[in-house]
Amino acid sequence: MDKRVVIADDESIIRLDLKEILEGDGYLVVGEAARGDDALAMVRDLRPDLALLDVKMPGLDGIEVARELKGGDTMVVLLTAFSQRSLIESARDAGVVAYLVKPFRSSEILPKLAALLSPASVEHHEALEVSHVEDKIETREIVQRAKELLMAERGLDEPAAFEVIQQSAMRGRTRMRDIAQKILKGEFVG
């Protein structure tokens, strides 16, 4: 049986792209909304397997809609261009099972949704998803602090400080996060 989906995003082009990607993979898009309050009514009425909700929408935001749907049969996936830690924590508390960060490609979306809709993997995937997003945010924060330190200590502008970190990571075949941590600990000599 086709998996039923409701898509809610205030940008019609995003809804159109998602619908095309999902229908091309055999999903049945049963509803589309540009407002969070409309999405909530639609999900309650149509009872889809999955609701893809934009974080920022008029009416209600995606997290508020997720909170209203928590405990129901519809899995909620947030569409977001944002990745602040507070957002992730409130989304998790609202029952969101995963995030799709804009802009997205079908090669990223389809495997993620397939894994989510496979009952055995939901809990495992949920834990992995949250830790992965938190790790990306933590990495950004560490790199940002290291850039600021390089800017202060070496009188560099932000692009130059970023380039020092990026080039050192490439030369050392390591992650930018590792270089940033060395900078913050005072162990960086590059």
Secondary structure, DSSP 4 states (H G I P E B T S, - for coil): -PPEEEEE-S-HHHHHHHHHHHHHTT-EEEEEESSHHHHHHHHHHH--SEEEEESS-SSS-HHHHHHHHTTSS-EEEEEES---HHHHHHHHHTT--EEEESS--HHHHHHHHHHHHSGGGHHHHHHHHHHHHHHHHHHHHHHHHHHHHHHHHH---HHHHHHHHHHHHHHTTS-HHHHHHHHHHT----
